[in-house]
Amino acid sequence: MLDFLNPLLNRHPEKMKANVEIYTWATCPYCIRAKLLLWWKGVKFTEYKIDGNEEARNKMAQRSNGRRTVPQIFVNDQHLGGCDDLYELDGQEKLDPLLIQSPS
C-alpha cells in the first residue's frame, strides 16, 4: 500500500539477495542499531543470539578472525565487522552493492 515510500526509505527488499548473518546479544545497543539498519534496508538476515553461549561465541570469534565483541556481521560468508563497520560501509555507499549480490 505504501510502496511509493520505498525510494524515500531506501527499502528494496526484492533486490537484497545476499545471505546475511549477525551474531548478537539481546540487550546490546550496537546489535540493535545494526539490525535496525538491515531492517531499514529490507534485508532478511539470520540472527545468532549468543547470550551466555560460550560455544557460539567461540564459533563467532573463529569466523571473525578472533573478534569476540558483538555484533559481528557476515554477508555471503564475508566478515564485514561490527556495527560501526556496517554504518561506515553504508555511508561510503558500499553496503548496498554487497547486499544485492546473490550467495555464491
C-alpha positions in Angstrom: 0.0 0.0 0.0 2.8 2.4 0.8 5.2 1.2 -1.9 5.6 4.7 -3.1 7.6 5.4 0.1 10.3 2.7 -0.8 12.5 5.1 -2.7 12.4 7.6 0.2 13.1 4.9 2.7 15.8 3.2 0.7 14.0 -0.1 1.1 14.1 -2.5 -1.8 13.8 -6.0 -0.3 13.4 -7.6 -3.7 16.9 -6.5 -4.5 18.6 -7.7 -1.3 19.6 -11.3 -2.1 22.7 -11.7 0.0 22.9 -14.2 2.8 23.4 -12.0 5.9 24.2 -13.4 9.3 24.6 -11.4 12.5 25.8 -12.5 15.9 24.1 -10.6 18.7 23.3 -10.2 22.4 19.7 -9.3 23.3 20.5 -6.1 25.1 23.5 -4.9 23.1 22.7 -1.4 21.8 25.1 -1.8 18.9 23.4 -5.1 17.9 20.1 -3.4 17.9 21.4 -0.5 15.8 23.0 -2.9 13.3 19.7 -4.8 13.0 17.8 -1.6 12.5 19.9 -0.6 9.6 19.5 -4.0 8.0 15.8 -4.0 8.6 15.5 -0.4 7.2 17.1 -1.7 4.0 14.7 -4.6 3.8 17.4 -7.2 4.4 16.4 -10.6 5.7 19.1 -11.9 8.0 19.9 -14.8 10.2 20.5 -13.8 13.8 22.5 -15.9 16.2 21.8 -14.8 19.7 24.8 -15.8 21.7 24.0 -14.5 25.2 25.7 -16.8 27.6 26.6 -19.4 25.0 30.4 -19.7 25.1 30.4 -22.3 22.3 28.5 -20.0 19.9 30.8 -17.1 20.9 33.9 -19.2 20.1 32.4 -20.1 16.7 31.8 -16.4 16.1 35.3 -15.5 17.1 36.7 -18.2 14.8 34.7 -16.8 11.9 35.7 -13.2 12.6 39.4 -13.7 13.0 39.4 -13.6 16.8 36.8 -10.8 17.4 34.7 -11.5 20.4 32.6 -8.4 20.6 29.1 -8.2 19.2 27.6 -7.7 16.8 29.7 -9.5 14.2 28.2 -9.3 10.7 28.7 -11.5 7.7 27.5 -11.1 4.1 27.7 -14.1 1.8 30.2 -15.6 4.4 32.4 -12.5 4.1 33.1 -10.9 7.5 32.2 -7.2 7.5 32.9 -6.4 11.1 30.7 -4.8 13.7 28.0 -2.1 13.8 30.4 0.8 13.2 31.9 -1.0 10.2 28.4 -1.7 8.8 27.4 2.0 9.1 30.7 3.1 7.6 30.2 0.9 4.6 26.7 2.3 4.2 28.0 5.9 4.5 30.5 5.1 1.7 27.7 3.6 -0.4 29.5 0.3 -0.4 26.9 -1.7 1.6 24.1 -2.0 -0.9 26.3 -3.5 -3.6 27.2 -6.2 -1.2 23.6 -6.8 -0.1 22.3 -7.2 -3.7 24.8 -10.0 -4.5 23.4 -13.5 -4.6 25.3 -16.0 -2.4 27.9 -18.0 -4.3 
